[in-house]
């Protein structure tokens, strides 16, 4: 077996520095020439056996330190850091990283510290920009974020698309189901819609003009998917004109937005604005009654309620969110001043997280944000079966809410003491930008606060905030 050569120039330089010796004196004590020592310190030559013995005998140096794992760890850490998308050029070769780790470990550590500081600063600024509502929070937002912000800044209401969907709904024949109207409209364009046992929920073959919808999908989902494809087929000029006005920065964002607009059309056609607004006010926004009346799911109804912002005929400004079991917000729309965390999950004190613990129940909550704004919040789980035994169930919870001044218009707010300050739960946006000092659910300190740590004192938190 070949003996692995030992290169430990950085360790030799470190030891010589601790002893405050020149290269000449250090070489004399080790019994080697000055050029030989210089080559070893620069990893041009391996450390010889005689030098290893000299280090132990002359200086009492623990020679096992020469084979520490620092170099390997530095190389691994640098490779991980260089995987950050901020580095757009080709990654350095592994041999180069090993050379830096062995010859210039201090430089490698400085690079790692600099990258860590960059990531922390980037996260801090992004969180603060979100809290302050700056439009230039990110110079290059991801396509998903760009589309999300587009709908957010439109108050989640797209007038031209909404009115077009309402006109389509008005053309339905008396007692004709929405799905039947869609199939009839598609047939007029030589598009055949069929229900199949395929795993894909919806698929449209433009060559054969065949639209297939999964049989095991929920009826409300089937109808919604029919409407979505109808929008893509019959409303393309309108969708493209809307996308042109939005001026998205990438084709990816434009593609995501087009699907979003088609989804918007589907919801608006299923629940036409005028009819739905009147029904919502009549039923005091009872989601179950509205769902039965418009053959829609609870999530579809809640989402539609968050879009009722037509000028001159506005409904209650709602926020709507969908959260997965990890607490990640997968959908968010808000016509209110309430903001949601752009990074990470939602506040754990929010009742939307409790919905998973109490399936099938509507959870009510009065909540107050750090700025003093008060909200009525409604939460409910909306688990979605895969439609077959071997298909996974997707578990979500939805949250719907509004400023508390609108609570009397909601059936769910009945008998709540909205005038009592003690009735309001303190919620925030995210721990990193929440200023509450003694929150028992705080996961990380706020970015803008200094910490005081007293080993002899433990309160709600293991630290105090200045």
SULCORDA-V796882 format. One record per run of one state. SS is the DSSP state (A for helix, B for strand, O for the rest). FROM is the first residue (numbers start at 1). LEN is the number of residues. If there is no record, write none. Layout:
ss=SS from=FROM len=LEN
ss=SS from=FROM len=LEN
This chain:
ss=O from=1 len=8
ss=A from=9 len=11
ss=O from=20 len=3
ss=A from=23 len=8
ss=O from=31 len=3
ss=A from=34 len=8
ss=O from=42 len=7
ss=A from=49 len=11
ss=O from=60 len=3
ss=A from=63 len=5
ss=O from=68 len=2
ss=A from=70 len=13
ss=O from=83 len=11
ss=A from=94 len=10
ss=O from=104 len=1
ss=A from=105 len=28
ss=O from=133 len=10
ss=A from=143 len=11
ss=O from=154 len=5
ss=A from=159 len=12
ss=O from=171 len=7
ss=A from=178 len=10
ss=O from=188 len=4
ss=B from=192 len=5
ss=O from=197 len=5
ss=B from=202 len=4
ss=O from=206 len=4
ss=B from=210 len=5
ss=O from=215 len=4
ss=A from=219 len=16
ss=O from=235 len=1
ss=A from=236 len=11
ss=O from=247 len=4
ss=A from=251 len=20
ss=O from=271 len=2
ss=A from=273 len=10
ss=O from=283 len=4
ss=A from=287 len=8
ss=O from=295 len=3
ss=A from=298 len=8
ss=O from=306 len=3
ss=B from=309 len=2
ss=O from=311 len=2
ss=B from=313 len=2
ss=O from=315 len=4
ss=B from=319 len=6
ss=O from=325 len=4
ss=B from=329 len=6
ss=O from=335 len=16
ss=A from=351 len=6
ss=O from=357 len=6
ss=B from=363 len=6
ss=O from=369 len=5
ss=B from=374 len=8
ss=O from=382 len=2
ss=B from=384 len=1
ss=O from=385 len=9
ss=B from=394 len=1
ss=O from=395 len=1
ss=B from=396 len=8
ss=A from=404 len=6
ss=O from=410 len=1
ss=A from=411 len=3
ss=O from=414 len=7
ss=A from=421 len=3
ss=O from=424 len=1
ss=B from=425 len=2
ss=O from=427 len=4
ss=A from=431 len=3
ss=O from=434 len=17
ss=B from=451 len=2
ss=O from=453 len=11
ss=B from=464 len=2
ss=O from=466 len=1
